[in-house]
Amino acid sequence: MPIYSYICAQCGAEFDKLVLSASRLKDVVCPVCGSREVERRPAVFGVGGSRDDSGARASSSCAPTGG
């Protein structure tokens, strides 16, 4: 069940929508103005990781470090 990002061609609102099947994509309406003139945008997602106390990203490598 993918979550798609959309932008409304009428009012410019940007929103995300959970779409249960590809056949339902045509049923997406803008939650602000109700328009069906919406354009699907690529979804942006982040990849989590751990950080050490200094704020630097900790290495996720399994390789030994140091010498």
PDB file of N, CA, C and O in Angstrom:
ATOM      1  N   MET A   1       0.843  -1.174   0.000  1.00  0.00           N
ATOM      2  CA  MET A   1       0.000   0.000   0.000  1.00  0.00           C
ATOM      3  C   MET A   1       0.889   1.238   0.000  1.00  0.00           C
ATOM      4  O   MET A   1       1.301   1.712   1.058  1.00  0.00           O
ATOM      5  N   PRO A   2       1.178   1.751  -1.170  1.00  0.00           N
ATOM      6  CA  PRO A   2       2.080   2.902  -1.234  1.00  0.00           C
ATOM      7  C   PRO A   2       1.405   4.204  -0.851  1.00  0.00           C
ATOM      8  O   PRO A   2       0.196   4.377  -1.008  1.00  0.00           O
ATOM      9  N   ILE A   3       2.219   5.109  -0.347  1.00  0.00           N
ATOM     10  CA  ILE A   3       1.774   6.463  -0.077  1.00  0.00           C
ATOM     11  C   ILE A   3       2.354   7.324  -1.187  1.00  0.00           C
ATOM     12  O   ILE A   3       3.568   7.349  -1.391  1.00  0.00           O
ATOM     13  N   TYR A   4       1.494   8.026  -1.899  1.00  0.00           N
ATOM     14  CA  TYR A   4       1.924   8.884  -2.992  1.00  0.00           C
ATOM     15  C   TYR A   4       1.818  10.342  -2.565  1.00  0.00           C
ATOM     16  O   TYR A   4       0.960  10.704  -1.761  1.00  0.00           O
ATOM     17  N   SER A   5       2.690  11.164  -3.106  1.00  0.00           N
ATOM     18  CA  SER A   5       2.630  12.607  -2.897  1.00  0.00           C
ATOM     19  C   SER A   5       1.980  13.226  -4.122  1.00  0.00           C
ATOM     20  O   SER A   5       2.235  12.804  -5.250  1.00  0.00           O
ATOM     21  N   TYR A   6       1.140  14.227  -3.896  1.00  0.00           N
ATOM     22  CA  TYR A   6       0.409  14.881  -4.974  1.00  0.00           C
ATOM     23  C   TYR A   6       0.518  16.386  -4.841  1.00  0.00           C
ATOM     24  O   TYR A   6       0.808  16.914  -3.768  1.00  0.00           O
ATOM     25  N   ILE A   7       0.278  17.072  -5.960  1.00  0.00           N
ATOM     26  CA  ILE A   7       0.115  18.520  -5.961  1.00  0.00           C
ATOM     27  C   ILE A   7      -1.127  18.827  -6.786  1.00  0.00           C
ATOM     28  O   ILE A   7      -1.337  18.241  -7.848  1.00  0.00           O
ATOM     29  N   CYS A   8      -1.938  19.738  -6.299  1.00  0.00           N
ATOM     30  CA  CYS A   8      -3.190  20.094  -6.964  1.00  0.00           C
ATOM     31  C   CYS A   8      -2.924  21.129  -8.050  1.00  0.00           C
ATOM     32  O   CYS A   8      -2.250  22.130  -7.805  1.00  0.00           O
ATOM     33  N   ALA A   9      -3.448  20.893  -9.240  1.00  0.00           N
ATOM     34  CA  ALA A   9      -3.289  21.826 -10.352  1.00  0.00           C
ATOM     35  C   ALA A   9      -4.153  23.078 -10.165  1.00  0.00           C
ATOM     36  O   ALA A   9      -3.855  24.123 -10.743  1.00  0.00           O
ATOM     37  N   GLN A  10      -5.212  22.985  -9.368  1.00  0.00           N
ATOM     38  CA  GLN A  10      -6.118  24.119  -9.171  1.00  0.00           C
ATOM     39  C   GLN A  10      -5.613  25.092  -8.102  1.00  0.00           C
ATOM     40  O   GLN A  10      -5.527  26.296  -8.348  1.00  0.00           O
ATOM     41  N   CYS A  11      -5.282  24.574  -6.922  1.00  0.00           N
ATOM     42  CA  CYS A  11      -4.930  25.466  -5.810  1.00  0.00           C
ATOM     43  C   CYS A  11      -3.470  25.358  -5.376  1.00  0.00           C
ATOM     44  O   CYS A  11      -3.009  26.167  -4.571  1.00  0.00           O
ATOM     45  N   GLY A  12      -2.733  24.369  -5.898  1.00  0.00           N
ATOM     46  CA  GLY A  12      -1.316  24.237  -5.564  1.00  0.00           C
ATOM     47  C   GLY A  12      -1.029  23.511  -4.261  1.00  0.00           C
ATOM     48  O   GLY A  12       0.128  23.416  -3.850  1.00  0.00           O
ATOM     49  N   ALA A  13      -2.058  23.000  -3.608  1.00  0.00           N
ATOM     50  CA  ALA A  13      -1.857  22.283  -2.351  1.00  0.00           C
ATOM     51  C   ALA A  13      -1.037  21.015  -2.584  1.00  0.00           C
ATOM     52  O   ALA A  13      -1.224  20.316  -3.580  1.00  0.00           O
ATOM     53  N   GLU A  14      -0.131  20.730  -1.658  1.00  0.00           N
ATOM     54  CA  GLU A  14       0.645  19.499  -1.711  1.00  0.00           C
ATOM     55  C   GLU A  14       0.159  18.591  -0.591  1.00  0.00           C
ATOM     56  O   GLU A  14      -0.022  19.035   0.542  1.00  0.00           O
ATOM     57  N   PHE A  15      -0.051  17.318  -0.912  1.00  0.00           N
ATOM     58  CA  PHE A  15      -0.558  16.386   0.083  1.00  0.00           C
ATOM     59  C   PHE A  15      -0.118  14.970  -0.247  1.00  0.00           C
ATOM     60  O   PHE A  15       0.263  14.670  -1.378  1.00  0.00           O
ATOM     61  N   ASP A  16      -0.177  14.103   0.759  1.00  0.00           N
ATOM     62  CA  ASP A  16       0.146  12.692   0.604  1.00  0.00           C
ATOM     63  C   ASP A  16      -1.131  11.891   0.729  1.00  0.00           C
ATOM     64  O   ASP A  16      -2.054  12.283   1.444  1.00  0.00           O
ATOM     65  N   LYS A  17      -1.184  10.759   0.028  1.00  0.00           N
ATOM     66  CA  LYS A  17      -2.393   9.932   0.038  1.00  0.00           C
ATOM     67  C   LYS A  17      -2.002   8.467  -0.006  1.00  0.00           C
ATOM     68  O   LYS A  17      -1.182   8.065  -0.832  1.00  0.00           O
ATOM     69  N   LEU A  18      -2.576   7.676   0.868  1.00  0.00           N
ATOM     70  CA  LEU A  18      -2.419   6.229   0.852  1.00  0.00           C
ATOM     71  C   LEU A  18      -3.363   5.677  -0.206  1.00  0.00           C
ATOM     72  O   LEU A  18      -4.576   5.868  -0.122  1.00  0.00           O
ATOM     73  N   VAL A  19      -2.810   4.998  -1.195  1.00  0.00           N
ATOM     74  CA  VAL A  19      -3.618   4.465  -2.292  1.00  0.00           C
ATOM     75  C   VAL A  19      -3.564   2.951  -2.223  1.00  0.00           C
ATOM     76  O   VAL A  19      -2.487   2.361  -2.305  1.00  0.00           O
ATOM     77  N   LEU A  20      -4.725   2.317  -2.071  1.00  0.00           N
ATOM     78  CA  LEU A  20      -4.776   0.878  -1.861  1.00  0.00           C
ATOM     79  C   LEU A  20      -4.513   0.074  -3.119  1.00  0.00           C
ATOM     80  O   LEU A  20      -4.021  -1.051  -3.030  1.00  0.00           O
ATOM     81  N   SER A  21      -4.825   0.613  -4.286  1.00  0.00           N
ATOM     82  CA  SER A  21      -4.543  -0.092  -5.533  1.00  0.00           C
ATOM     83  C   SER A  21      -4.383   0.915  -6.656  1.00  0.00           C
ATOM     84  O   SER A  21      -4.868   2.043  -6.563  1.00  0.00           O
ATOM     85  N   ALA A  22      -3.700   0.506  -7.720  1.00  0.00           N
ATOM     86  CA  ALA A  22      -3.448   1.413  -8.845  1.00  0.00           C
ATOM     87  C   ALA A  22      -4.745   1.892  -9.482  1.00  0.00           C
ATOM     88  O   ALA A  22      -4.796   3.004 -10.009  1.00  0.00           O
ATOM     89  N   SER A  23      -5.787   1.078  -9.445  1.00  0.00           N
ATOM     90  CA  SER A  23      -7.057   1.468 -10.053  1.00  0.00           C
ATOM     91  C   SER A  23      -7.723   2.612  -9.294  1.00  0.00           C
ATOM     92  O   SER A  23      -8.612   3.269  -9.834  1.00  0.00           O
ATOM     93  N   ARG A  24      -7.318   2.856  -8.080  1.00  0.00           N
ATOM     94  CA  ARG A  24      -7.908   3.927  -7.269  1.00  0.00           C
ATOM     95  C   ARG A  24      -7.209   5.272  -7.455  1.00  0.00           C
ATOM     96  O   ARG A  24      -7.657   6.274  -6.898  1.00  0.00           O
ATOM     97  N   LEU A  25      -6.123   5.316  -8.225  1.00  0.00           N
ATOM     98  CA  LEU A  25      -5.406   6.572  -8.426  1.00  0.00           C
ATOM     99  C   LEU A  25      -6.303   7.647  -9.019  1.00  0.00           C
ATOM    100  O   LEU A  25      -6.137   8.828  -8.712  1.00  0.00           O
ATOM    101  N   LYS A  26      -7.246   7.256  -9.859  1.00  0.00           N
ATOM    102  CA  LYS A  26      -8.146   8.229 -10.484  1.00  0.00           C
ATOM    103  C   LYS A  26      -9.133   8.824  -9.488  1.00  0.00           C
ATOM    104  O   LYS A  26      -9.764   9.839  -9.781  1.00  0.00           O
ATOM    105  N   ASP A  27      -9.277   8.209  -8.313  1.00  0.00           N
ATOM    106  CA  ASP A  27     -10.220   8.672  -7.300  1.00  0.00           C
ATOM    107  C   ASP A  27      -9.625   9.701  -6.340  1.00  0.00           C
ATOM    108  O   ASP A  27     -10.308  10.138  -5.413  1.00  0.00           O
ATOM    109  N   VAL A  28      -8.369  10.097  -6.541  1.00  0.00           N
ATOM    110  CA  VAL A  28      -7.712  11.030  -5.632  1.00  0.00           C
ATOM    111  C   VAL A  28      -8.238  12.443  -5.877  1.00  0.00           C
ATOM    112  O   VAL A  28      -8.281  12.915  -7.013  1.00  0.00           O
ATOM    113  N   VAL A  29      -8.634  13.101  -4.802  1.00  0.00           N
ATOM    114  CA  VAL A  29      -9.102  14.484  -4.881  1.00  0.00           C
ATOM    115  C   VAL A  29      -8.307  15.339  -3.901  1.00  0.00           C
ATOM    116  O   VAL A  29      -7.835  14.852  -2.874  1.00  0.00           O
ATOM    117  N   CYS A  30      -8.166  16.611  -4.232  1.00  0.00           N
ATOM    118  CA  CYS A  30      -7.456  17.546  -3.368  1.00  0.00           C
ATOM    119  C   CYS A  30      -8.250  17.753  -2.076  1.00  0.00           C
ATOM    120  O   CYS A  30      -9.445  18.041  -2.134  1.00  0.00           O
ATOM    121  N   PRO A  31      -7.608  17.613  -0.916  1.00  0.00           N
ATOM    122  CA  PRO A  31      -8.323  17.800   0.351  1.00  0.00           C
ATOM    123  C   PRO A  31      -8.644  19.263   0.644  1.00  0.00           C
ATOM    124  O   PRO A  31      -9.442  19.548   1.537  1.00  0.00           O
ATOM    125  N   VAL A  32      -8.039  20.194  -0.092  1.00  0.00           N
ATOM    126  CA  VAL A  32      -8.274  21.619   0.146  1.00  0.00           C
ATOM    127  C   VAL A  32      -9.441  22.139  -0.687  1.00  0.00           C
ATOM    128  O   VAL A  32     -10.363  22.761  -0.160  1.00  0.00           O
ATOM    129  N   CYS A  33      -9.391  21.873  -2.026  1.00  0.00           N
ATOM    130  CA  CYS A  33     -10.423  22.455  -2.898  1.00  0.00           C
ATOM    131  C   CYS A  33     -11.337  21.416  -3.550  1.00  0.00           C
ATOM    132  O   CYS A  33     -12.332  21.785  -4.175  1.00  0.00           O
ATOM    133  N   GLY A  34     -11.018  20.123  -3.417  1.00  0.00           N
ATOM    134  CA  GLY A  34     -11.866  19.081  -3.965  1.00  0.00           C
ATOM    135  C   GLY A  34     -11.639  18.770  -5.432  1.00  0.00           C
ATOM    136  O   GLY A  34     -12.369  17.965  -6.011  1.00  0.00           O
ATOM    137  N   SER A  35     -10.646  19.389  -6.040  1.00  0.00           N
ATOM    138  CA  SER A  35     -10.362  19.170  -7.458  1.00  0.00           C
ATOM    139  C   SER A  35      -9.797  17.773  -7.690  1.00  0.00           C
ATOM    140  O   SER A  35      -9.086  17.231  -6.844  1.00  0.00           O
ATOM    141  N   ARG A  36     -10.119  17.198  -8.842  1.00  0.00           N
ATOM    142  CA  ARG A  36      -9.538  15.917  -9.254  1.00  0.00           C
ATOM    143  C   ARG A  36      -8.319  16.125 -10.156  1.00  0.00           C
ATOM    144  O   ARG A  36      -7.694  15.161 -10.597  1.00  0.00           O
ATOM    145  N   GLU A  37      -7.986  17.387 -10.424  1.00  0.00           N
ATOM    146  CA  GLU A  37      -6.821  17.699 -11.246  1.00  0.00           C
ATOM    147  C   GLU A  37      -5.580  17.724 -10.365  1.00  0.00           C
ATOM    148  O   GLU A  37      -5.087  18.786  -9.985  1.00  0.00           O
ATOM    149  N   VAL A  38      -5.089  16.536 -10.049  1.00  0.00           N
ATOM    150  CA  VAL A  38      -3.916  16.403  -9.199  1.00  0.00           C
ATOM    151  C   VAL A  38      -2.824  15.664  -9.964  1.00  0.00           C
ATOM    152  O   VAL A  38      -3.104  14.826 -10.821  1.00  0.00           O
ATOM    153  N   GLU A  39      -1.591  15.985  -9.645  1.00  0.00           N
ATOM    154  CA  GLU A  39      -0.446  15.364 -10.291  1.00  0.00           C
ATOM    155  C   GLU A  39       0.366  14.616  -9.244  1.00  0.00           C
ATOM    156  O   GLU A  39       0.697  15.162  -8.192  1.00  0.00           O
ATOM    157  N   ARG A  40       0.680  13.366  -9.540  1.00  0.00           N
ATOM    158  CA  ARG A  40       1.457  12.567  -8.606  1.00  0.00           C
ATOM    159  C   ARG A  40       2.912  13.001  -8.670  1.00  0.00           C
ATOM    160  O   ARG A  40       3.469  13.182  -9.753  1.00  0.00           O
ATOM    161  N   ARG A  41       3.514  13.163  -7.522  1.00  0.00           N
ATOM    162  CA  ARG A  41       4.913  13.553  -7.395  1.00  0.00           C
ATOM    163  C   ARG A  41       5.717  12.401  -6.818  1.00  0.00           C
ATOM    164  O   ARG A  41       5.170  11.556  -6.108  1.00  0.00           O
ATOM    165  N   PRO A  42       6.997  12.358  -7.113  1.00  0.00           N
ATOM    166  CA  PRO A  42       7.835  11.327  -6.485  1.00  0.00           C
ATOM    167  C   PRO A  42       7.848  11.536  -4.973  1.00  0.00           C
ATOM    168  O   PRO A  42       8.008  12.659  -4.496  1.00  0.00           O
ATOM    169  N   ALA A  43       7.683  10.468  -4.237  1.00  0.00           N
ATOM    170  CA  ALA A  43       7.707  10.558  -2.785  1.00  0.00           C
ATOM    171  C   ALA A  43       9.147  10.685  -2.309  1.00  0.00           C
ATOM    172  O   ALA A  43      10.045  10.046  -2.855  1.00  0.00           O
ATOM    173  N   VAL A  44       9.361  11.498  -1.307  1.00  0.00           N
ATOM    174  CA  VAL A  44      10.677  11.683  -0.717  1.00  0.00           C
ATOM    175  C   VAL A  44      10.662  10.989   0.637  1.00  0.00           C
ATOM    176  O   VAL A  44       9.748  11.179   1.440  1.00  0.00           O
ATOM    177  N   PHE A  45      11.674  10.193   0.873  1.00  0.00           N
ATOM    178  CA  PHE A  45      11.738   9.513   2.158  1.00  0.00           C
ATOM    179  C   PHE A  45      13.151   9.581   2.684  1.00  0.00           C
ATOM    180  O   PHE A  45      14.102   9.748   1.921  1.00  0.00           O
ATOM    181  N   GLY A  46      13.285   9.452   3.979  1.00  0.00           N
ATOM    182  CA  GLY A  46      14.595   9.493   4.619  1.00  0.00           C
ATOM    183  C   GLY A  46      15.013   8.114   5.057  1.00  0.00           C
ATOM    184  O   GLY A  46      14.188   7.223   5.264  1.00  0.00           O
ATOM    185  N   VAL A  47      16.296   7.959   5.193  1.00  0.00           N
ATOM    186  CA  VAL A  47      16.846   6.711   5.689  1.00  0.00           C
ATOM    187  C   VAL A  47      17.469   7.015   7.031  1.00  0.00           C
ATOM    188  O   VAL A  47      18.368   7.849   7.134  1.00  0.00           O
ATOM    189  N   GLY A  48      16.998   6.345   8.048  1.00  0.00           N
ATOM    190  CA  GLY A  48      17.494   6.590   9.390  1.00  0.00           C
ATOM    191  C   GLY A  48      18.879   6.032   9.608  1.00  0.00           C
ATOM    192  O   GLY A  48      19.329   5.144   8.884  1.00  0.00           O
ATOM    193  N   GLY A  49      19.526   6.541  10.577  1.00  0.00           N
ATOM    194  CA  GLY A  49      20.857   6.061  10.946  1.00  0.00           C
ATOM    195  C   GLY A  49      21.156   6.532  12.348  1.00  0.00           C
ATOM    196  O   GLY A  49      20.442   7.374  12.892  1.00  0.00           O
ATOM    197  N   SER A  50      22.183   6.006  12.922  1.00  0.00           N
ATOM    198  CA  SER A  50      22.525   6.418  14.272  1.00  0.00           C
ATOM    199  C   SER A  50      23.566   7.518  14.214  1.00  0.00           C
ATOM    200  O   SER A  50      24.314   7.636  13.243  1.00  0.00           O
ATOM    201  N   ARG A  51      23.603   8.304  15.244  1.00  0.00           N
ATOM    202  CA  ARG A  51      24.593   9.379  15.355  1.00  0.00           C
ATOM    203  C   ARG A  51      25.306   9.212  16.689  1.00  0.00           C
ATOM    204  O   ARG A  51      24.723   8.782  17.685  1.00  0.00           O
ATOM    205  N   ASP A  52      26.586   9.568  16.674  1.00  0.00           N
ATOM    206  CA  ASP A  52      27.308   9.514  17.942  1.00  0.00           C
ATOM    207  C   ASP A  52      27.040  10.806  18.716  1.00  0.00           C
ATOM    208  O   ASP A  52      26.300  11.662  18.232  1.00  0.00           O
ATOM    209  N   ASP A  53      27.620  10.964  19.896  1.00  0.00           N
ATOM    210  CA  ASP A  53      27.355  12.131  20.741  1.00  0.00           C
ATOM    211  C   ASP A  53      27.775  13.446  20.102  1.00  0.00           C
ATOM    212  O   ASP A  53      27.237  14.494  20.461  1.00  0.00           O
ATOM    213  N   SER A  54      28.722  13.426  19.162  1.00  0.00           N
ATOM    214  CA  SER A  54      29.167  14.667  18.536  1.00  0.00           C
ATOM    215  C   SER A  54      28.233  15.117  17.429  1.00  0.00           C
ATOM    216  O   SER A  54      28.402  16.213  16.893  1.00  0.00           O
ATOM    217  N   GLY A  55      27.238  14.290  17.067  1.00  0.00           N
ATOM    218  CA  GLY A  55      26.305  14.633  16.010  1.00  0.00           C
ATOM    219  C   GLY A  55      26.721  14.094  14.663  1.00  0.00           C
ATOM    220  O   GLY A  55      25.975  14.221  13.693  1.00  0.00           O
ATOM    221  N   ALA A  56      27.896  13.495  14.580  1.00  0.00           N
ATOM    222  CA  ALA A  56      28.345  12.924  13.310  1.00  0.00           C
ATOM    223  C   ALA A  56      27.676  11.583  13.106  1.00  0.00           C
ATOM    224  O   ALA A  56      27.409  10.848  14.057  1.00  0.00           O
ATOM    225  N   ARG A  57      27.409  11.280  11.851  1.00  0.00           N
ATOM    226  CA  ARG A  57      26.767  10.014  11.528  1.00  0.00           C
ATOM    227  C   ARG A  57      27.745   8.874  11.831  1.00  0.00           C
ATOM    228  O   ARG A  57      28.895   8.898  11.392  1.00  0.00           O
ATOM    229  N   ALA A  58      27.283   7.896  12.574  1.00  0.00           N
ATOM    230  CA  ALA A  58      28.096   6.734  12.899  1.00  0.00           C
ATOM    231  C   ALA A  58      28.169   5.813  11.688  1.00  0.00           C
ATOM    232  O   ALA A  58      27.207   5.704  10.928  1.00  0.00           O
ATOM    233  N   SER A  59      29.273   5.174  11.515  1.00  0.00           N
ATOM    234  CA  SER A  59      29.459   4.266  10.371  1.00  0.00           C
ATOM    235  C   SER A  59      28.577   3.055  10.542  1.00  0.00           C
ATOM    236  O   SER A  59      28.453   2.512  11.640  1.00  0.00           O
ATOM    237  N   SER A  60      27.962   2.630   9.445  1.00  0.00           N
ATOM    238  CA  SER A  60      27.137   1.440   9.492  1.00  0.00           C
ATOM    239  C   SER A  60      27.877   0.244   8.894  1.00  0.00           C
ATOM    240  O   SER A  60      27.289  -0.820   8.701  1.00  0.00           O
ATOM    241  N   SER A  61      29.144   0.418   8.607  1.00  0.00           N
ATOM    242  CA  SER A  61      29.936  -0.644   8.010  1.00  0.00           C
ATOM    243  C   SER A  61      30.272  -1.690   9.054  1.00  0.00           C
ATOM    244  O   SER A  61      30.448  -1.380  10.233  1.00  0.00           O
ATOM    245  N   CYS A  62      30.358  -2.925   8.610  1.00  0.00           N
ATOM    246  CA  CYS A  62      30.753  -4.023   9.503  1.00  0.00           C
ATOM    247  C   CYS A  62      32.255  -4.235   9.474  1.00  0.00           C
ATOM    248  O   CYS A  62      32.784  -5.057  10.222  1.00  0.00           O
ATOM    249  N   ALA A  63      32.938  -3.505   8.623  1.00  0.00           N
ATOM    250  CA  ALA A  63      34.389  -3.655   8.498  1.00  0.00           C
ATOM    251  C   ALA A  63      35.081  -3.100   9.730  1.00  0.00           C
ATOM    252  O   ALA A  63      34.630  -2.108  10.303  1.00  0.00           O
ATOM    253  N   PRO A  64      36.165  -3.727  10.138  1.00  0.00           N
ATOM    254  CA  PRO A  64      36.912  -3.216  11.298  1.00  0.00           C
ATOM    255  C   PRO A  64      37.520  -1.839  10.989  1.00  0.00           C
ATOM    256  O   PRO A  64      37.887  -1.554   9.849  1.00  0.00           O
ATOM    257  N   THR A  65      37.617  -1.012  12.001  1.00  0.00           N
ATOM    258  CA  THR A  65      38.205   0.300  11.836  1.00  0.00           C
ATOM    259  C   THR A  65      39.486   0.401  12.655  1.00  0.00           C
ATOM    260  O   THR A  65      39.738  -0.413  13.543  1.00  0.00           O
ATOM    261  N   GLY A  66      40.271   1.390  12.349  1.00  0.00           N
ATOM    262  CA  GLY A  66      41.495   1.603  13.112  1.00  0.00           C
ATOM    263  C   GLY A  66      42.622   0.724  12.627  1.00  0.00           C
ATOM    264  O   GLY A  66      42.490   0.054  11.602  1.00  0.00           O
ATOM    265  N   GLY A  67      43.717   0.714  13.337  1.00  0.00           N
ATOM    266  CA  GLY A  67      44.854  -0.042  12.846  1.00  0.00           C
ATOM    267  C   GLY A  67      45.636  -0.678  13.854  1.00  0.00           C
ATOM    268  O   GLY A  67      46.623  -1.344  13.540  1.00  0.00           O
TER     269      GLY A  67
END
